[in-house]
Amino acid sequence: MAEDDSSGGGFVTGLLLGLLAGATLAMIAAPQNGEETRELLRARAREAADRARDTAGDVGETVSGTTSELLERGRAIVERARARVDGAVAEGMEAAEQTRNELQSRT
């Protein structure tokens, strides 16, 4: 699970670094005037931010679903273990009762 978190974080970091590099190159190589270039960069930055939000939401949903699944599995394991312990305790009490009855019948 930690691997998923680091992959999602790495993706977002890469996305932001790519955005920064792209914006820098766009400013250097842009054939438009300054105002047109700034408006284009603003539009691209908004698009990248929207994509980053969507990606972060997808990662969050995946982590949330995985967490819920793990919790459910954990609950099932605990319930099975509890049933085994309860069964073992019941068998132990029954064996103790039988032993007590045998000892009382000998005396």
The first five atom37 places (N, CA, C, CB, O) and aatype in JSON, in Angstrom:
{
  "aatype": [12, 0, 6, 3, 3, 15, 15, 7, 7, 7, 13, 19, 16, 7, 10, 10, 10, 7, 10, 10, 0, 7, 0, 16, 10, 0, 12, 9, 0, 0, 14, 5, 2, 7, 6, 6, 16, 1, 6, 10, 10, 1, 0, 1, 0, 1, 6, 0, 0, 3, 1, 0, 1, 3, 16, 0, 7, 3, 19, 7, 6, 16, 19, 15, 7, 16, 16, 15, 6, 10, 10, 6, 1, 7, 1, 0, 9, 19, 6, 1, 0, 1, 0, 1, 19, 3, 7, 0, 19, 0, 6, 7, 12, 6, 0, 0, 6, 5, 16, 1, 2, 6, 10, 5, 15, 1, 16],
  "atom_mask": [
    [1, 1, 1, 1, 1],
    [1, 1, 1, 1, 1],
    [1, 1, 1, 1, 1],
    [1, 1, 1, 1, 1],
    [1, 1, 1, 1, 1],
    [1, 1, 1, 1, 1],
    [1, 1, 1, 1, 1],
    [1, 1, 1, 0, 1],
    [1, 1, 1, 0, 1],
    [1, 1, 1, 0, 1],
    [1, 1, 1, 1, 1],
    [1, 1, 1, 1, 1],
    [1, 1, 1, 1, 1],
    [1, 1, 1, 0, 1],
    [1, 1, 1, 1, 1],
    [1, 1, 1, 1, 1],
    [1, 1, 1, 1, 1],
    [1, 1, 1, 0, 1],
    [1, 1, 1, 1, 1],
    [1, 1, 1, 1, 1],
    [1, 1, 1, 1, 1],
    [1, 1, 1, 0, 1],
    [1, 1, 1, 1, 1],
    [1, 1, 1, 1, 1],
    [1, 1, 1, 1, 1],
    [1, 1, 1, 1, 1],
    [1, 1, 1, 1, 1],
    [1, 1, 1, 1, 1],
    [1, 1, 1, 1, 1],
    [1, 1, 1, 1, 1],
    [1, 1, 1, 1, 1],
    [1, 1, 1, 1, 1],
    [1, 1, 1, 1, 1],
    [1, 1, 1, 0, 1],
    [1, 1, 1, 1, 1],
    [1, 1, 1, 1, 1],
    [1, 1, 1, 1, 1],
    [1, 1, 1, 1, 1],
    [1, 1, 1, 1, 1],
    [1, 1, 1, 1, 1],
    [1, 1, 1, 1, 1],
    [1, 1, 1, 1, 1],
    [1, 1, 1, 1, 1],
    [1, 1, 1, 1, 1],
    [1, 1, 1, 1, 1],
    [1, 1, 1, 1, 1],
    [1, 1, 1, 1, 1],
    [1, 1, 1, 1, 1],
    [1, 1, 1, 1, 1],
    [1, 1, 1, 1, 1],
    [1, 1, 1, 1, 1],
    [1, 1, 1, 1, 1],
    [1, 1, 1, 1, 1],
    [1, 1, 1, 1, 1],
    [1, 1, 1, 1, 1],
    [1, 1, 1, 1, 1],
    [1, 1, 1, 0, 1],
    [1, 1, 1, 1, 1],
    [1, 1, 1, 1, 1],
    [1, 1, 1, 0, 1],
    [1, 1, 1, 1, 1],
    [1, 1, 1, 1, 1],
    [1, 1, 1, 1, 1],
    [1, 1, 1, 1, 1],
    [1, 1, 1, 0, 1],
    [1, 1, 1, 1, 1],
    [1, 1, 1, 1, 1],
    [1, 1, 1, 1, 1],
    [1, 1, 1, 1, 1],
    [1, 1, 1, 1, 1],
    [1, 1, 1, 1, 1],
    [1, 1, 1, 1, 1],
    [1, 1, 1, 1, 1],
    [1, 1, 1, 0, 1],
    [1, 1, 1, 1, 1],
    [1, 1, 1, 1, 1],
    [1, 1, 1, 1, 1],
    [1, 1, 1, 1, 1],
    [1, 1, 1, 1, 1],
    [1, 1, 1, 1, 1],
    [1, 1, 1, 1, 1],
    [1, 1, 1, 1, 1],
    [1, 1, 1, 1, 1],
    [1, 1, 1, 1, 1],
    [1, 1, 1, 1, 1],
    [1, 1, 1, 1, 1],
    [1, 1, 1, 0, 1],
    [1, 1, 1, 1, 1],
    [1, 1, 1, 1, 1],
    [1, 1, 1, 1, 1],
    [1, 1, 1, 1, 1],
    [1, 1, 1, 0, 1],
    [1, 1, 1, 1, 1],
    [1, 1, 1, 1, 1],
    [1, 1, 1, 1, 1],
    [1, 1, 1, 1, 1],
    [1, 1, 1, 1, 1],
    [1, 1, 1, 1, 1],
    [1, 1, 1, 1, 1],
    [1, 1, 1, 1, 1],
    [1, 1, 1, 1, 1],
    [1, 1, 1, 1, 1],
    [1, 1, 1, 1, 1],
    [1, 1, 1, 1, 1],
    [1, 1, 1, 1, 1],
    [1, 1, 1, 1, 1],
    [1, 1, 1, 1, 1]
  ],
  "atom_positions": [
    [[0.81, -1.17, 0.0], [0.0, 0.0, 0.0], [0.86, 1.25, 0.0], [-0.92, -0.01, 1.17], [0.53, 2.23, -0.66]],
    [[1.93, 1.21, 0.73], [2.83, 2.35, 0.73], [3.4, 2.57, -0.66], [3.96, 2.14, 1.74], [3.69, 3.7, -1.04]],
    [[3.56, 1.49, -1.41], [4.06, 1.61, -2.76], [3.08, 2.39, -3.62], [4.33, 0.23, -3.35], [3.51, 3.19, -4.45]],
    [[1.76, 2.16, -3.45], [0.76, 2.9, -4.19], [0.83, 4.38, -3.87], [-0.63, 2.36, -3.9], [0.75, 5.22, -4.76]],
    [[0.98, 4.7, -2.58], [1.04, 6.09, -2.17], [2.23, 6.79, -2.8], [1.11, 6.19, -0.67], [2.09, 7.91, -3.28]],
    [[3.39, 6.15, -2.79], [4.57, 6.8, -3.35], [4.45, 6.92, -4.86], [5.84, 6.02, -2.98], [4.95, 7.9, -5.42]],
    [[3.81, 5.98, -5.54], [3.64, 6.08, -6.98], [2.72, 7.23, -7.33], [3.08, 4.78, -7.54], [3.0, 7.97, -8.27]],
    [[1.63, 7.4, -6.59], [0.72, 8.51, -6.82], [1.4, 9.83, -6.56], [0.0, 0.0, 0.0], [1.21, 10.78, -7.32]],
    [[2.18, 9.92, -5.49], [2.91, 11.14, -5.18], [3.96, 11.43, -6.23], [0.0, 0.0, 0.0], [4.17, 12.59, -6.59]],
    [[4.62, 10.41, -6.72], [5.63, 10.58, -7.76], [5.0, 11.07, -9.05], [0.0, 0.0, 0.0], [5.58, 11.89, -9.77]],
    [[3.82, 10.57, -9.34], [3.12, 11.0, -10.55], [2.78, 12.48, -10.47], [1.86, 10.17, -10.76], [3.02, 13.23, -11.41]],
    [[2.21, 12.89, -9.34], [1.82, 14.3, -9.16], [3.06, 15.19, -9.21], [1.06, 14.5, -7.84], [3.03, 16.25, -9.83]],
    [[4.14, 14.77, -8.57], [5.38, 15.54, -8.59], [5.9, 15.65, -10.02], [6.45, 14.9, -7.68], [6.3, 16.73, -10.45]],
    [[5.89, 14.56, -10.75], [6.33, 14.58, -12.15], [5.45, 15.47, -13.0], [0.0, 0.0, 0.0], [5.93, 16.19, -13.87]],
    [[4.13, 15.42, -12.73], [3.2, 16.27, -13.45], [3.52, 17.74, -13.21], [1.76, 15.96, -13.04], [3.55, 18.53, -14.16]],
    [[3.75, 18.11, -11.97], [4.06, 19.51, -11.64], [5.4, 19.95, -12.24], [4.07, 19.7, -10.12], [5.52, 21.06, -12.74]],
    [[6.4, 19.08, -12.17], [7.69, 19.42, -12.78], [7.57, 19.56, -14.29], [8.73, 18.35, -12.43], [8.19, 20.44, -14.89]],
    [[6.79, 18.7, -14.91], [6.56, 18.79, -16.35], [5.85, 20.08, -16.71], [0.0, 0.0, 0.0], [6.16, 20.72, -17.72]],
    [[4.89, 20.45, -15.88], [4.17, 21.7, -16.11], [5.13, 22.89, -16.04], [3.05, 21.88, -15.08], [5.08, 23.79, -16.89]],
    [[5.98, 22.89, -15.04], [6.95, 23.98, -14.89], [7.91, 24.02, -16.08], [7.75, 23.81, -13.58], [8.18, 25.1, -16.62]],
    [[8.42, 22.89, -16.5], [9.35, 22.84, -17.63], [8.64, 23.27, -18.91], [9.92, 21.42, -17.8], [9.21, 24.01, -19.71]],
    [[7.42, 22.83, -19.1], [6.65, 23.21, -20.28], [6.37, 24.7, -20.32], [0.0, 0.0, 0.0], [6.45, 25.33, -21.37]],
    [[6.03, 25.26, -19.17], [5.76, 26.69, -19.11], [7.02, 27.49, -19.44], [5.22, 27.09, -17.72], [6.95, 28.49, -20.15]],
    [[8.14, 27.06, -18.93], [9.4, 27.74, -19.2], [9.74, 27.69, -20.69], [10.54, 27.11, -18.37], [10.09, 28.71, -21.28]],
    [[9.63, 26.52, -21.28], [9.91, 26.38, -22.72], [8.91, 27.18, -23.56], [9.87, 24.91, -23.13], [9.28, 27.76, -24.58]],
    [[7.68, 27.22, -23.14], [6.66, 27.97, -23.87], [6.99, 29.46, -23.87], [5.26, 27.73, -23.27], [6.8, 30.15, -24.87]],
    [[7.48, 29.96, -22.75], [7.83, 31.37, -22.67], [9.02, 31.7, -23.58], [8.15, 31.76, -21.21], [9.07, 32.76, -24.19]],
    [[9.95, 30.78, -23.65], [11.15, 31.01, -24.46], [10.83, 30.93, -25.95], [12.25, 29.99, -24.09], [11.29, 31.76, -26.73]],
    [[10.06, 29.94, -26.35], [9.84, 29.67, -27.77], [8.51, 30.21, -28.3], [9.89, 28.2, -28.01], [8.17, 29.94, -29.45]],
    [[7.77, 30.96, -27.51], [6.44, 31.39, -27.91], [6.49, 32.44, -29.03], [5.69, 31.96, -26.71], [7.21, 33.42, -28.93]],
    [[5.71, 32.22, -30.1], [5.66, 33.2, -31.18], [4.67, 34.35, -30.87], [5.27, 32.52, -32.49], [4.67, 35.35, -31.58]],
    [[3.85, 34.2, -29.83], [2.87, 35.23, -29.51], [3.52, 36.36, -28.71], [1.7, 34.62, -28.72], [4.66, 36.26, -28.25]],
    [[2.74, 37.44, -28.56], [3.23, 38.52, -27.71], [3.07, 38.12, -26.25], [2.47, 39.85, -28.0], [2.53, 37.05, -25.96]],
    [[3.53, 38.93, -25.33], [3.54, 38.61, -23.91], [2.18, 38.32, -23.33], [0.0, 0.0, 0.0], [2.03, 37.35, -22.59]],
    [[1.17, 39.13, -23.65], [-0.17, 38.93, -23.09], [-0.79, 37.63, -23.6], [-1.07, 40.12, -23.44], [-1.39, 36.89, -22.83]],
    [[-0.65, 37.36, -24.88], [-1.18, 36.11, -25.43], [-0.49, 34.9, -24.81], [-1.02, 36.07, -26.96], [-1.14, 33.9, -24.5]],
    [[0.8, 35.0, -24.62], [1.57, 33.91, -24.0], [1.11, 33.68, -22.57], [3.07, 34.23, -24.03], [0.92, 32.54, -22.15]],
    [[0.93, 34.76, -21.82], [0.47, 34.62, -20.43], [-0.92, 33.99, -20.37], [0.45, 35.99, -19.72], [-1.17, 33.13, -19.53]],
    [[-1.8, 34.39, -21.26], [-3.15, 33.82, -21.27], [-3.11, 32.33, -21.63], [-4.05, 34.58, -22.27], [-3.81, 31.52, -21.03]],
    [[-2.28, 31.99, -22.6], [-2.11, 30.58, -22.97], [-1.57, 29.77, -21.79], [-1.17, 30.45, -24.18], [-2.04, 28.66, -21.51]],
    [[-0.58, 30.33, -21.11], [-0.01, 29.63, -19.95], [-1.03, 29.47, -18.83], [1.22, 30.38, -19.44], [-1.08, 28.44, -18.17]],
    [[-1.84, 30.5, -18.62], [-2.9, 30.4, -17.59], [-3.87, 29.27, -17.93], [-3.66, 31.74, -17.45], [-4.24, 28.48, -17.07]],
    [[-4.27, 29.21, -19.2], [-5.21, 28.17, -19.62], [-4.6, 26.79, -19.44], [-5.62, 28.37, -21.09], [-5.26, 25.88, -18.96]],
    [[-3.35, 26.64, -19.83], [-2.67, 25.34, -19.68], [-2.49, 24.99, -18.2], [-1.3, 25.35, -20.38], [-2.64, 23.83, -17.82]],
    [[-2.18, 25.98, -17.38], [-2.02, 25.73, -15.94], [-3.35, 25.28, -15.33], [-1.51, 27.0, -15.22], [-3.37, 24.38, -14.49]],
    [[-4.46, 25.91, -15.76], [-5.77, 25.48, -15.26], [-6.07, 24.04, -15.68], [-6.89, 26.43, -15.77], [-6.56, 23.25, -14.87]],
    [[-5.77, 23.71, -16.94], [-5.99, 22.34, -17.4], [-5.15, 21.34, -16.6], [-5.65, 22.22, -18.9], [-5.65, 20.29, -16.19]],
    [[-3.89, 21.68, -16.38], [-3.0, 20.78, -15.62], [-3.48, 20.65, -14.19], [-1.55, 21.29, -15.65], [-3.44, 19.56, -13.61]],
    [[-3.95, 21.75, -13.6], [-4.45, 21.68, -12.22], [-5.69, 20.8, -12.15], [-4.77, 23.09, -11.69], [-5.85, 20.02, -11.21]],
    [[-6.57, 20.93, -13.15], [-7.77, 20.07, -13.18], [-7.39, 18.6, -13.3], [-8.68, 20.47, -14.35], [-7.95, 17.75, -12.62]],
    [[-6.43, 18.32, -14.17], [-5.98, 16.92, -14.32], [-5.35, 16.41, -13.03], [-4.97, 16.8, -15.47], [-5.56, 15.26, -12.64]],
    [[-4.56, 17.26, -12.37], [-3.92, 16.85, -11.11], [-4.98, 16.57, -10.05], [-2.94, 17.95, -10.62], [-4.86, 15.6, -9.3]],
    [[-6.01, 17.42, -9.98], [-7.09, 17.19, -9.01], [-7.81, 15.88, -9.3], [-8.1, 18.36, -9.03], [-8.1, 15.1, -8.39]],
    [[-8.09, 15.63, -10.6], [-8.76, 14.38, -10.97], [-7.9, 13.17, -10.6], [-9.06, 14.37, -12.49], [-8.4, 12.19, -10.06]],
    [[-6.61, 13.26, -10.88], [-5.7, 12.16, -10.55], [-5.63, 11.95, -9.05], [-4.3, 12.44, -11.11], [-5.67, 10.82, -8.57]],
    [[-5.53, 13.05, -8.29], [-5.48, 12.93, -6.83], [-6.78, 12.31, -6.31], [-5.25, 14.31, -6.18], [-6.75, 11.5, -5.38]],
    [[-7.9, 12.68, -6.9], [-9.18, 12.09, -6.5], [-9.23, 10.6, -6.79], [0.0, 0.0, 0.0], [-9.71, 9.81, -5.97]],
    [[-8.72, 10.21, -7.97], [-8.69, 8.79, -8.32], [-7.81, 8.01, -7.36], [-8.18, 8.61, -9.76], [-8.17, 6.92, -6.92]],
    [[-6.64, 8.57, -7.03], [-5.73, 7.9, -6.09], [-6.41, 7.78, -4.73], [-4.38, 8.69, -5.97], [-6.33, 6.74, -4.09]],
    [[-7.07, 8.85, -4.3], [-7.77, 8.81, -3.01], [-8.85, 7.75, -2.97], [0.0, 0.0, 0.0], [-9.0, 7.05, -1.97]],
    [[-9.62, 7.64, -4.06], [-10.67, 6.62, -4.12], [-10.07, 5.22, -4.08], [-11.51, 6.79, -5.38], [-10.62, 4.33, -3.43]],
    [[-8.97, 5.02, -4.77], [-8.31, 3.71, -4.79], [-7.82, 3.35, -3.4], [-7.13, 3.71, -5.79], [-8.02, 2.22, -2.94]],
    [[-7.17, 4.31, -2.74], [-6.66, 4.06, -1.39], [-7.82, 3.79, -0.43], [-5.82, 5.25, -0.88], [-7.73, 2.9, 0.41]],
    [[-8.89, 4.56, -0.55], [-10.06, 4.37, 0.31], [-10.66, 2.99, 0.1], [-11.11, 5.46, 0.04], [-11.01, 2.3, 1.06]],
    [[-10.8, 2.58, -1.17], [-11.34, 1.25, -1.46], [-10.45, 0.15, -0.92], [0.0, 0.0, 0.0], [-10.95, -0.84, -0.39]],
    [[-9.15, 0.31, -1.05], [-8.21, -0.68, -0.55], [-8.27, -0.75, 0.97], [-6.78, -0.35, -1.0], [-8.23, -1.83, 1.54]],
    [[-8.37, 0.41, 1.61], [-8.45, 0.45, 3.07], [-9.71, -0.27, 3.55], [-8.44, 1.9, 3.57], [-9.65, -1.05, 4.5]],
    [[-10.84, -0.01, 2.91], [-12.09, -0.66, 3.29], [-11.99, -2.17, 3.11], [-13.26, -0.11, 2.46], [-12.44, -2.94, 3.96]],
    [[-11.39, -2.58, 2.01], [-11.22, -4.02, 1.76], [-10.34, -4.66, 2.82], [-10.62, -4.25, 0.36], [-10.65, -5.75, 3.31]],
    [[-9.24, -4.0, 3.18], [-8.35, -4.53, 4.21], [-9.04, -4.6, 5.57], [-7.09, -3.67, 4.3], [-8.86, -5.57, 6.31]],
    [[-9.82, -3.58, 5.89], [-10.55, -3.61, 7.16], [-11.53, -4.77, 7.2], [-11.3, -2.28, 7.38], [-11.65, -5.46, 8.21]],
    [[-12.23, -4.99, 6.1], [-13.19, -6.09, 6.04], [-12.49, -7.44, 6.19], [-13.99, -6.04, 4.72], [-12.97, -8.32, 6.9]],
    [[-11.36, -7.6, 5.52], [-10.59, -8.85, 5.66], [-10.12, -9.03, 7.1], [-9.37, -8.85, 4.7], [-10.19, -10.13, 7.65]],
    [[-9.65, -7.95, 7.7], [-9.19, -8.01, 9.1], [-10.31, -8.43, 10.03], [0.0, 0.0, 0.0], [-10.11, -9.25, 10.93]],
    [[-11.48, -7.86, 9.83], [-12.64, -8.22, 10.66], [-12.99, -9.7, 10.51], [-13.86, -7.36, 10.3], [-13.3, -10.37, 11.5]],
    [[-12.93, -10.2, 9.29], [-13.24, -11.61, 9.05], [-12.22, -12.51, 9.74], [-13.27, -11.91, 7.53], [-12.58, -13.53, 10.33]],
    [[-10.94, -12.13, 9.68], [-9.89, -12.92, 10.34], [-10.1, -12.92, 11.84], [-8.49, -12.36, 9.99], [-9.99, -13.96, 12.49]],
    [[-10.4, -11.76, 12.4], [-10.63, -11.67, 13.85], [-11.83, -12.51, 14.25], [-10.84, -10.19, 14.28], [-11.8, -13.2, 15.27]],
    [[-12.89, -12.47, 13.45], [-14.09, -13.24, 13.77], [-13.81, -14.74, 13.73], [-15.22, -12.89, 12.79], [-14.29, -15.48, 14.59]],
    [[-13.05, -15.19, 12.74], [-12.7, -16.62, 12.68], [-11.83, -17.01, 13.88], [-11.96, -16.95, 11.36], [-12.02, -18.08, 14.46]],
    [[-10.88, -16.15, 14.23], [-10.01, -16.45, 15.38], [-10.83, -16.5, 16.66], [-8.89, -15.4, 15.51], [-10.63, -17.38, 17.51]],
    [[-11.76, -15.56, 16.8], [-12.62, -15.54, 17.99], [-13.45, -16.82, 18.08], [-13.55, -14.31, 17.97], [-13.6, -17.39, 19.17]],
    [[-13.98, -17.29, 16.94], [-14.76, -18.53, 16.94], [-13.9, -19.72, 17.34], [-15.38, -18.77, 15.54], [-14.36, -20.59, 18.07]],
    [[-12.65, -19.75, 16.88], [-11.75, -20.85, 17.26], [-11.45, -20.81, 18.76], [-10.44, -20.77, 16.46], [-11.46, -21.84, 19.42]],
    [[-11.19, -19.62, 19.27], [-10.9, -19.5, 20.71], [-12.11, -19.9, 21.52], [-10.47, -18.06, 21.06], [-11.99, -20.64, 22.5]],
    [[-13.28, -19.42, 21.12], [-14.51, -19.8, 21.85], [-14.71, -21.32, 21.83], [-15.74, -19.1, 21.23], [-15.08, -21.92, 22.83]],
    [[-14.45, -21.93, 20.66], [-14.58, -23.39, 20.57], [-13.57, -24.09, 21.45], [0.0, 0.0, 0.0], [-13.9, -25.08, 22.11]],
    [[-12.34, -23.61, 21.48], [-11.3, -24.22, 22.31], [-11.64, -24.07, 23.79], [-9.92, -23.6, 22.0], [-11.44, -25.0, 24.57]],
    [[-12.15, -22.91, 24.18], [-12.54, -22.69, 25.57], [-13.67, -23.64, 25.94], [-12.95, -21.22, 25.8], [-13.65, -24.23, 27.02]],
    [[-14.66, -23.77, 25.07], [-15.78, -24.67, 25.35], [-15.3, -26.11, 25.49], [-16.84, -24.57, 24.23], [-15.74, -26.83, 26.39]],
    [[-14.39, -26.55, 24.6], [-13.85, -27.91, 24.69], [-13.06, -28.08, 25.99], [-12.95, -28.21, 23.47], [-13.14, -29.12, 26.64]],
    [[-12.29, -27.07, 26.34], [-11.52, -27.15, 27.59], [-12.42, -27.25, 28.81], [0.0, 0.0, 0.0], [-12.15, -28.02, 29.72]],
    [[-13.48, -26.47, 28.82], [-14.42, -26.52, 29.95], [-15.12, -27.88, 30.02], [-15.48, -25.38, 29.84], [-15.34, -28.42, 31.1]],
    [[-15.45, -28.41, 28.85], [-16.09, -29.73, 28.81], [-15.13, -30.81, 29.32], [-16.56, -30.06, 27.38], [-15.54, -31.69, 30.08]],
    [[-13.87, -30.74, 28.9], [-12.87, -31.71, 29.34], [-12.64, -31.58, 30.85], [-11.55, -31.52, 28.57], [-12.5, -32.58, 31.54]],
    [[-12.61, -30.35, 31.34], [-12.43, -30.15, 32.78], [-13.61, -30.72, 33.56], [-12.26, -28.65, 33.11], [-13.43, -31.34, 34.61]],
    [[-14.8, -30.53, 33.05], [-16.0, -31.06, 33.71], [-15.98, -32.59, 33.72], [-17.28, -30.56, 33.0], [-16.33, -33.22, 34.73]],
    [[-15.58, -33.19, 32.61], [-15.5, -34.65, 32.55], [-14.46, -35.17, 33.54], [-15.15, -35.11, 31.12], [-14.71, -36.15, 34.24]],
    [[-13.3, -34.51, 33.6], [-12.26, -34.93, 34.52], [-12.74, -34.8, 35.96], [-10.98, -34.11, 34.31], [-12.49, -35.68, 36.79]],
    [[-13.43, -33.71, 36.26], [-13.95, -33.51, 37.62], [-14.95, -34.61, 37.96], [-14.63, -32.12, 37.75], [-14.92, -35.16, 39.06]],
    [[-15.83, -34.93, 37.01], [-16.82, -35.98, 37.26], [-16.15, -37.33, 37.48], [-17.81, -36.08, 36.09], [-16.57, -38.09, 38.35]],
    [[-15.1, -37.63, 36.69], [-14.38, -38.89, 36.85], [-13.71, -38.95, 38.23], [-13.33, -39.05, 35.73], [-13.75, -39.99, 38.89]],
    [[-13.1, -37.85, 38.64], [-12.42, -37.83, 39.93], [-13.43, -37.96, 41.06], [-11.61, -36.54, 40.1], [-13.15, -38.64, 42.05]],
    [[-14.57, -37.34, 40.95], [-15.59, -37.43, 42.0], [-16.18, -38.83, 42.07], [-16.7, -36.39, 41.76], [-16.52, -39.31, 43.15]],
    [[-16.3, -39.47, 40.92], [-16.88, -40.81, 40.93], [-15.91, -41.83, 41.54], [-17.27, -41.23, 39.51], [-16.36, -42.88, 42.0]],
    [[-14.6, -41.57, 41.55], [-13.6, -42.48, 42.1], [-13.57, -42.38, 43.61], [-12.22, -42.18, 41.53], [-13.17, -43.32, 44.29]],
    [[-13.99, -41.28, 44.13], [-13.89, -41.15, 45.58], [-15.08, -41.62, 46.31], [-13.66, -39.76, 45.94], [-15.12, -41.55, 47.54]]
  ]
}
